[in-house]
Structures are given as C-alpha cells and as structure tokens.
Amino acid sequence: MERYTKKLCVFAGICFFVGILLFVADYILPPIAETKSGLGVLQIVGAIAVILGVSAMSNIATCLYLAHRKKPVCEGAMIGRLYWILGTICVGVVILYGLGILGKAGTLFTLFGGMLLGWSLQGPVSGFAAWLLISAKRPFRPGDRVQFPKLELTGDIKDIGTMYLQLNQVGGSIASEEAVGRNILIPNAMLFDQVVINYTAAREAPYMLDEVVIGITYDSNWDIAEKILLAAAYKVTKETIETTNVQPYIRSELYDYGVYLQLRYQVRVEERAKVAYRITKFIFDEIQRTPSVDIPIPYIYSYRAGHKGKNQQPFVRDRFSQDIKEIEMSSIHDNGYDNRNDIKQLASSINADGLTRPIVLKENPKNGDYDILAGHSRFEACKNLGWKTIPALIVKVPENRDCEVQT
C-alpha cells in the first residue's frame, strides 16, 4: 500500500506542479496561441495536468481511507481505475472544448452514439457496466474464492478487468478444492444473470469452516477419541486459530456401525485440502496407537476385529437375500468332510473375500435342528474360522425324499 501511494503522490505532485507552472506562464507571457474557444494552449495543457493530478489525489485519499478500514490494497486499485476513467473523460471534454467542437461532438454522439451502443456494443457495454458496478460495490475482489453454480465453476479471482473476470479454476481437473492453475476468462456481461457465492466476502483473509469426519465403534472411548481429533486440529491449524480466534469443535451423528465424529475448524480456503490431509493423517496415527479407540468397518464391525479375524466375513448377498437367514452353527448337523487341505484353502479364501454363497439346509421337524443339503465344505471352513452363525437357505423337502448333496 505504501509503495503504491508513494508513486501516486509523486505523480500527483508532478501534475500539479506542471499545471500551476503552465497557468502562471500563460498569465505572465504573451499568448502563444489561442484556440477557437479563446483558451490558450498552455491553459488547455495546464488544465489536463490538473485533472490528472486530481485523479491521482482522489486515488490516494481512497487508498488511505481503505487502509484505515484495514481493507486490501486491491480494493484501492479497483476504485482508482474509476477515477482514471473519469479523468480521461474530463481530459477529452477539455480538449474538445478548447478546440471549439464540443457542441458538434455532443450532437454527433447524440445522433449515432445510442444506436451504436445498442446495436454493435451491447455485450461490451453490458460488461463495462458490470465492471463499474463491481468496482463500486465490490461484492468480490482479487484473491477471493468464488463459485458460479450456474456455470459449475469455482475459482480464485486473479483480476477484474473492464470486460473480463479472470479466474484461477479450483478443481475441475482434480477431485479436490485446490487451485489448478487453469485461468478462465468470464465475460463481465454474464455476471448480471449469475448467482455468485463468495467464500470470503466478510474477511480480508479468506477463511472458511471445514470438517474432517472420523467414524468410531460403539465400544470406543468417546472422550479419548474427541481429544485425539481436537489435538489434531490445534496442532495443524494453530496459526489460523490465533488469527480468527475461532476454536475447533466436534459434532456427532450415530449410524449403523458406530458414531461419526465431525471435527470442524477454520481454514484458509486455498489450503483446505492440504490441512484436511494433515489432520486426517495425525488422527489415523494416533488411533493406531490408542487401543481404546477403534475404526468401524461395514460388515466386519471394526478395524481391529477384522484384522485379528475374530469376526466372520460378510456373505455377499444377491436378489434372494430375503430368503437367507443367519443360522446358529451349533444347530446344524453334518456328516463331516475329511479333506482337510481343501477345508484349509477354502477357509483362507472365505476369510479374505467373504462367503459368496450360502449353504443349503433342511429343517429336522423332530428337534428343530438342521441338516446340510449343500455346502458341507463351506460349513466346515466357516466352523474352522470360529463363526458362530452362517448364512443359509432353508428349503422344504418332502419327508419321503432324501436330496442331500455333498459340495
């Protein structure tokens, strides 16, 4: 900010010095040349210099005001462009007036200007009008992260020109909210019918709320799990917490296999993916070192239970799942299966991939137990794995038939 304002001060000083010098010279010296309007050339050039000096001083005043309000430097530059455009228009008016053709130029513009703007410059004029509105209201600024839902675009604003908005795309080529370095030019005229979501509208530094969700089993120590998550957030986002004064916190939600702990924290928008990675890695490492906290895995229940092989692998169900029941292993009678090598190999496969087909049983009406019709080897393999129940298809067999099949 200081460097920018110093340059403007030097430029304004030169303009005012030249303008005053020319007015004094015109007053002291005899007229060098007069125009049709009666103004001398020195007066016209002096007026142009003063106009440029006023534009620069207006820009300086605006920059100092925004700096006092702790606004970013780019906002001063955005408003400064408006002053330079206004100054250029005033310079043009002075020149036309000095040449004595201001009236003719105004008449010509009145006759053809409206038609020209409405016919051939509709898009550019709309874009220029959008730029004027953005520069004046500043709904977003260079450095902000914005989203255009209608265009399905998210990006960081690099520059706001008179005709185009330059965007550094976020995502698109990767499945993450990180800037990919692909510049996109969006015509300003399109902004009139776009919904724009500004992630960082209220802050000079672009911070937003993000979360990392970790699941724990029902028998995990909830308090210790919370301490692990919060420690990760405090360690990784320490500087952000000091800047925003917003503490990380946890929310929770129950689901079939345990509890979702939702760690929420403030993060700079452009660092969201990197911070989430560091927090997740810290949590993962801590959980591995903490026996009282376990991660749920669908169908297996937990990471540690599945790793130790204490729980049976899931049966991969199909469209006949509604006819399949979990039957206690102790209620099933089997004639035995002698090939131990086959059983060992099958048990290893089931332990790794799960039971892909249920066994087939028939109910014994005398005692309510079951006899195996198909799946002897699968039954023996699951029994060797320590399963308590097994998925089975119960079929009704006429009493005068014996349809046992060895499989």
C-alpha positions as CSV (number, residue, x, y, z in Angstrom):
1,M,0.0,0.0,0.0
2,E,2.8,2.5,0.9
3,R,4.7,1.9,-2.3
4,Y,1.6,2.3,-4.4
5,T,0.6,5.6,-2.6
6,K,4.1,7.0,-2.9
7,K,4.1,6.5,-6.6
8,L,0.7,8.3,-6.8
9,C,1.9,11.1,-4.6
10,V,4.9,11.7,-6.9
11,F,2.7,11.6,-10.0
12,A,0.2,14.0,-8.5
13,G,2.9,16.4,-7.4
14,I,4.4,16.5,-10.9
15,C,0.9,17.1,-12.4
16,F,0.0,19.9,-10.1
17,F,3.5,21.5,-10.5
18,V,3.2,21.4,-14.3
19,G,-0.4,22.6,-14.2
20,I,0.4,25.6,-12.0
21,L,3.6,26.4,-13.9
22,L,1.7,26.5,-17.2
23,F,-1.1,28.7,-15.8
24,V,1.5,31.1,-14.4
25,A,3.4,31.1,-17.7
26,D,0.2,31.8,-19.6
27,Y,-0.6,34.7,-17.2
28,I,2.9,36.3,-17.4
29,L,3.9,35.6,-21.0
30,P,2.0,36.9,-24.0
31,P,-0.4,34.5,-25.6
32,I,1.4,31.9,-27.6
33,A,-1.6,30.5,-29.4
34,E,-5.3,30.7,-28.9
35,T,-8.0,28.2,-29.9
36,K,-11.5,28.9,-31.2
37,S,-12.8,28.8,-27.6
38,G,-10.5,31.6,-26.6
39,L,-8.3,29.4,-24.4
40,G,-4.6,29.3,-24.8
41,V,-2.7,26.1,-25.5
42,L,-0.9,26.5,-22.2
43,Q,-4.2,26.8,-20.4
44,I,-5.5,23.6,-22.0
45,V,-2.4,21.6,-21.2
46,G,-2.4,23.0,-17.7
47,A,-6.0,22.0,-17.2
48,I,-5.2,18.5,-18.4
49,A,-2.3,18.2,-15.9
50,V,-4.5,19.4,-13.0
51,I,-7.3,16.9,-13.9
52,L,-4.7,14.1,-13.8
53,G,-3.4,15.4,-10.5
54,V,-6.9,15.4,-9.1
55,S,-7.5,11.8,-10.2
56,A,-4.3,10.7,-8.5
57,M,-5.1,12.6,-5.3
58,S,-8.6,11.1,-5.3
59,N,-7.0,7.7,-5.6
60,I,-4.6,8.4,-2.8
61,A,-7.4,9.5,-0.5
62,T,-9.4,6.4,-1.2
63,C,-6.4,4.1,-0.6
64,L,-5.7,5.8,2.8
65,Y,-9.3,5.5,3.7
66,L,-9.4,1.8,2.8
67,A,-6.1,1.2,4.7
68,H,-7.6,2.8,7.7
69,R,-10.5,0.4,7.5
70,K,-8.0,-2.5,7.0
71,K,-9.1,-3.3,3.5
72,P,-6.8,-5.0,1.0
73,V,-4.7,-2.9,-1.4
74,C,-6.5,-4.3,-4.4
75,E,-9.7,-2.6,-3.5
76,G,-8.0,0.8,-3.7
77,A,-6.7,-0.1,-7.2
78,M,-10.2,-1.2,-8.3
79,I,-11.7,2.1,-7.3
80,G,-8.7,4.0,-8.6
81,R,-9.5,2.7,-12.1
82,L,-12.8,4.5,-11.9
83,Y,-11.0,7.8,-11.1
84,W,-8.7,7.4,-14.1
85,I,-11.6,6.6,-16.5
86,L,-13.4,9.7,-15.1
87,G,-10.2,11.8,-15.5
88,T,-9.8,10.6,-19.1
89,I,-13.3,11.6,-20.0
90,C,-12.7,15.1,-18.5
91,V,-9.5,15.4,-20.4
92,G,-11.4,14.6,-23.6
93,V,-14.1,17.2,-22.8
94,V,-11.4,19.8,-22.1
95,I,-9.7,19.1,-25.5
96,L,-12.9,19.2,-27.4
97,Y,-13.9,22.4,-25.7
98,G,-10.5,24.0,-26.3
99,L,-10.8,23.2,-30.0
100,G,-14.3,24.6,-30.1
101,I,-16.0,21.4,-31.3
102,L,-17.6,20.2,-28.0
103,G,-21.1,21.1,-29.2
104,K,-20.6,19.4,-32.5
105,A,-19.1,16.3,-30.8
106,G,-22.1,16.2,-28.4
107,T,-24.6,16.4,-31.3
108,L,-22.8,13.7,-33.2
109,F,-22.7,11.4,-30.2
110,T,-26.4,12.0,-29.6
111,L,-27.3,11.1,-33.2
112,F,-25.2,8.0,-33.5
113,G,-24.0,7.1,-30.1
114,G,-27.2,5.5,-28.8
115,M,-27.7,3.4,-31.9
116,L,-24.0,2.3,-31.9
117,L,-24.1,1.3,-28.3
118,G,-27.4,-0.5,-28.6
119,W,-26.5,-2.4,-31.8
120,S,-22.8,-3.3,-32.0
121,L,-21.6,-2.7,-28.4
122,Q,-24.4,-4.3,-26.4
123,G,-22.1,-7.0,-24.9
124,P,-19.1,-4.8,-24.2
125,V,-21.3,-2.0,-22.8
126,S,-23.0,-4.6,-20.5
127,G,-19.6,-5.9,-19.5
128,F,-18.3,-2.4,-18.8
129,A,-21.5,-1.6,-16.8
130,A,-20.9,-4.8,-14.8
131,W,-17.3,-3.7,-14.1
132,L,-18.4,-0.3,-12.9
133,L,-20.9,-2.0,-10.6
134,I,-18.4,-4.5,-9.3
135,S,-15.8,-1.8,-8.7
136,A,-18.2,0.4,-6.9
137,K,-19.9,-2.2,-4.7
138,R,-17.0,-4.7,-4.5
139,P,-19.1,-7.9,-3.9
140,F,-15.8,-9.8,-4.5
141,R,-12.2,-8.8,-5.0
142,P,-9.0,-10.3,-6.4
143,G,-7.9,-13.1,-4.1
144,D,-11.4,-14.1,-3.1
145,R,-12.6,-17.6,-3.8
146,V,-16.0,-17.6,-5.6
147,Q,-18.4,-20.2,-7.0
148,F,-20.7,-19.8,-10.0
149,P,-23.3,-22.6,-9.6
150,K,-24.9,-22.0,-13.0
151,L,-21.6,-22.3,-14.8
152,E,-20.4,-25.1,-12.4
153,L,-17.2,-23.2,-11.8
154,T,-15.2,-22.5,-8.6
155,G,-12.1,-20.4,-8.6
156,D,-9.8,-17.7,-7.1
157,I,-10.3,-14.3,-8.7
158,K,-7.0,-13.1,-10.2
159,D,-8.1,-9.9,-11.9
160,I,-11.3,-7.9,-12.6
161,G,-10.9,-6.2,-16.0
162,T,-13.3,-3.9,-17.8
163,M,-14.6,-6.7,-20.0
164,Y,-13.5,-10.0,-18.4
165,L,-13.2,-11.6,-14.9
166,Q,-10.0,-13.7,-14.7
167,L,-10.5,-16.8,-12.6
168,N,-7.9,-19.4,-11.4
169,Q,-10.0,-22.6,-11.5
170,V,-10.4,-24.7,-8.4
171,G,-10.9,-28.4,-9.0
172,G,-12.1,-29.4,-12.4
173,S,-9.1,-31.4,-13.4
174,I,-8.7,-32.9,-9.8
175,A,-11.2,-34.1,-7.3
176,S,-10.3,-31.5,-4.7
177,E,-10.8,-27.9,-3.8
178,E,-7.4,-26.7,-4.8
179,A,-6.4,-24.2,-7.4
180,V,-5.1,-26.0,-10.5
181,G,-3.6,-23.0,-12.3
182,R,-6.0,-23.0,-15.2
183,N,-7.1,-19.5,-16.0
184,I,-10.7,-18.9,-17.1
185,L,-12.0,-15.7,-18.6
186,I,-15.6,-15.0,-17.8
187,P,-17.2,-12.1,-19.7
188,N,-18.5,-9.4,-17.2
189,A,-21.8,-9.2,-19.1
190,M,-22.6,-12.7,-17.9
191,L,-22.4,-11.7,-14.3
192,F,-25.8,-9.9,-14.5
193,D,-27.6,-13.3,-14.6
194,Q,-25.3,-15.3,-12.4
195,V,-25.6,-16.3,-8.8
196,V,-22.1,-15.7,-7.3
197,I,-21.2,-17.4,-4.0
198,N,-18.2,-15.6,-2.3
199,Y,-16.4,-17.9,0.2
200,T,-14.6,-14.9,1.7
201,A,-16.9,-11.9,1.5
202,A,-16.5,-10.7,5.1
203,R,-12.8,-11.2,5.6
204,E,-9.6,-9.8,4.3
205,A,-8.0,-13.2,4.8
206,P,-10.0,-16.0,3.1
207,Y,-11.1,-18.4,5.9
208,M,-14.0,-20.8,5.8
209,L,-15.4,-23.6,8.0
210,D,-14.3,-27.1,7.0
211,E,-14.6,-30.6,8.6
212,V,-13.0,-34.0,8.9
213,V,-15.3,-36.9,9.7
214,I,-14.0,-39.9,11.5
215,G,-16.0,-43.0,12.5
216,I,-15.5,-44.8,15.8
217,T,-17.1,-48.0,17.0
218,Y,-19.7,-48.1,19.8
219,D,-17.3,-49.6,22.3
220,S,-14.6,-47.0,21.7
221,N,-13.7,-44.5,24.3
222,W,-15.6,-41.4,23.1
223,D,-13.7,-38.9,25.3
224,I,-10.3,-40.1,24.2
225,A,-11.4,-40.0,20.5
226,E,-12.5,-36.4,20.9
227,K,-9.2,-35.5,22.5
228,I,-7.4,-37.0,19.5
229,L,-9.5,-35.1,17.0
230,L,-9.2,-31.7,18.8
231,A,-5.4,-32.2,19.3
232,A,-5.1,-32.7,15.5
233,A,-7.0,-29.5,14.8
234,Y,-5.0,-27.5,17.3
235,K,-1.7,-28.8,16.0
236,V,-2.4,-28.3,12.3
237,T,-4.4,-25.1,12.4
238,K,-2.6,-23.3,15.3
239,E,-1.9,-20.1,13.3
240,T,-5.5,-19.9,11.9
241,I,-6.9,-20.2,15.4
242,E,-4.7,-17.4,16.6
243,T,-5.8,-15.2,13.6
244,T,-9.5,-15.9,13.6
245,N,-9.9,-16.6,17.4
246,V,-12.3,-19.4,16.4
247,Q,-11.8,-22.7,18.3
248,P,-12.3,-26.1,16.6
249,Y,-15.2,-28.1,17.9
250,I,-16.9,-31.5,17.4
251,R,-20.4,-32.6,16.4
252,S,-21.6,-36.2,16.2
253,E,-24.0,-38.5,14.5
254,L,-25.0,-42.1,15.1
255,Y,-25.1,-44.7,12.2
256,D,-25.3,-48.4,11.8
257,Y,-21.7,-49.3,12.7
258,G,-20.8,-46.7,15.3
259,V,-20.5,-42.9,15.7
260,Y,-19.4,-40.3,13.2
261,L,-17.3,-37.6,15.0
262,Q,-17.3,-34.4,12.9
263,L,-14.3,-32.2,13.6
264,R,-15.0,-28.7,12.4
265,Y,-12.4,-25.9,12.2
266,Q,-11.5,-22.7,10.3
267,V,-9.1,-23.0,7.4
268,R,-7.8,-20.8,4.6
269,V,-9.8,-21.6,1.5
270,E,-6.8,-22.4,-0.7
271,E,-5.2,-24.7,2.0
272,R,-8.4,-26.7,2.6
273,A,-7.2,-30.0,1.0
274,K,-3.7,-29.8,2.5
275,V,-5.0,-29.1,6.0
276,A,-7.6,-31.9,5.8
277,Y,-4.8,-34.3,4.8
278,R,-2.6,-33.4,7.7
279,I,-5.4,-33.6,10.2
280,T,-6.6,-37.0,8.9
281,K,-3.0,-38.4,9.0
282,F,-2.5,-37.2,12.5
283,I,-5.8,-38.8,13.7
284,F,-5.0,-42.0,11.9
285,D,-1.6,-42.3,13.5
286,E,-3.0,-41.6,17.0
287,I,-5.9,-44.1,16.7
288,Q,-3.4,-46.8,15.7
289,R,-1.5,-46.1,18.9
290,T,-4.7,-46.0,21.0
291,P,-6.2,-49.4,21.8
292,S,-9.4,-47.8,23.3
293,V,-10.4,-46.2,20.0
294,D,-11.4,-48.3,17.0
295,I,-12.5,-47.5,13.5
296,P,-15.7,-49.2,12.2
297,I,-15.7,-51.2,9.0
298,P,-19.0,-52.3,7.5
299,Y,-19.9,-55.9,7.9
300,I,-16.7,-56.6,9.9
301,Y,-17.6,-54.1,12.7
302,S,-14.2,-52.7,13.4
303,Y,-10.6,-52.5,12.1
304,R,-9.1,-54.4,14.9
305,A,-11.7,-57.2,15.0
306,G,-11.3,-57.7,11.2
307,H,-7.5,-57.6,11.5
308,K,-7.5,-60.3,14.2
309,G,-10.0,-62.5,12.4
310,K,-12.4,-62.7,15.3
311,N,-15.5,-61.8,13.4
312,Q,-16.8,-63.6,10.4
313,Q,-16.5,-62.1,6.9
314,P,-19.8,-61.0,5.3
315,F,-21.8,-63.0,3.0
316,V,-22.2,-61.3,-0.4
317,R,-25.9,-61.2,-0.8
318,D,-27.9,-61.4,-4.0
319,R,-31.5,-61.0,-5.1
320,F,-32.6,-64.0,-3.0
321,S,-31.3,-62.4,0.2
322,Q,-34.8,-62.2,1.7
323,D,-34.9,-66.0,1.8
324,I,-31.5,-66.3,3.6
325,K,-31.2,-66.5,7.3
326,E,-28.4,-66.5,9.8
327,I,-28.4,-69.9,11.5
328,E,-26.5,-70.9,14.6
329,M,-23.6,-73.2,13.8
330,S,-24.4,-75.4,16.8
331,S,-27.9,-76.3,15.4
332,I,-26.5,-77.7,12.2
333,H,-25.6,-81.4,11.8
334,D,-23.1,-82.5,9.3
335,N,-21.7,-85.9,8.3
336,G,-18.2,-84.4,8.2
337,Y,-15.8,-83.6,5.5
338,D,-12.4,-85.4,5.5
339,N,-10.3,-83.5,3.0
340,R,-8.5,-81.1,5.4
341,N,-6.3,-79.5,2.8
342,D,-9.4,-78.4,0.8
343,I,-11.0,-77.0,4.0
344,K,-7.9,-75.1,4.9
345,Q,-7.7,-73.5,1.5
346,L,-11.4,-72.7,1.4
347,A,-11.2,-71.2,4.9
348,S,-8.4,-68.9,3.8
349,S,-10.4,-67.8,0.8
350,I,-13.5,-67.1,2.9
351,N,-11.5,-65.2,5.5
352,A,-10.1,-62.9,2.7
353,D,-13.1,-62.5,0.4
354,G,-16.2,-63.5,2.4
355,L,-18.7,-66.2,1.9
356,T,-20.0,-65.8,-1.7
357,R,-22.8,-68.4,-1.5
358,P,-25.0,-69.6,1.4
359,I,-25.2,-73.2,2.4
360,V,-28.5,-75.1,1.8
361,L,-30.3,-76.6,4.8
362,K,-33.4,-78.7,5.6
363,E,-35.1,-78.5,8.9
364,N,-35.5,-81.6,11.0
365,P,-39.1,-81.5,12.2
366,K,-38.3,-83.7,15.2
367,N,-35.9,-81.5,17.1
368,G,-35.9,-78.2,15.1
369,D,-32.2,-78.6,14.1
370,Y,-30.9,-78.6,10.5
371,D,-29.2,-81.0,8.1
372,I,-27.0,-79.9,5.3
373,L,-28.2,-80.5,1.8
374,A,-25.4,-78.5,0.1
375,G,-22.3,-76.7,1.3
376,H,-20.5,-79.2,3.5
377,S,-17.1,-77.9,2.8
378,R,-18.2,-74.3,3.3
379,F,-19.7,-75.2,6.6
380,E,-16.5,-76.9,7.8
381,A,-14.4,-74.0,6.6
382,C,-16.5,-71.4,8.5
383,K,-16.5,-73.6,11.6
384,N,-12.7,-73.7,11.5
385,L,-12.8,-69.9,11.3
386,G,-14.7,-69.7,14.5
387,W,-18.0,-68.5,13.1
388,K,-21.0,-68.6,15.4
389,T,-23.6,-68.3,12.7
390,I,-23.7,-68.9,8.9
391,P,-25.9,-67.6,6.1
392,A,-28.1,-70.4,5.0
393,L,-31.0,-71.0,2.6
394,I,-33.8,-73.2,4.3
395,V,-35.7,-75.4,1.9
396,K,-38.6,-77.6,2.5
397,V,-38.1,-81.3,1.4
398,P,-40.9,-83.9,1.3
399,E,-40.4,-86.5,4.1
400,N,-40.2,-89.4,1.7
401,R,-37.2,-87.8,-0.2
402,D,-33.6,-87.6,0.7
403,C,-31.8,-85.0,-1.5
404,E,-28.6,-84.4,0.4
405,V,-25.8,-83.3,-1.9
406,Q,-22.2,-83.1,-0.9
407,T,-20.5,-79.9,-2.1
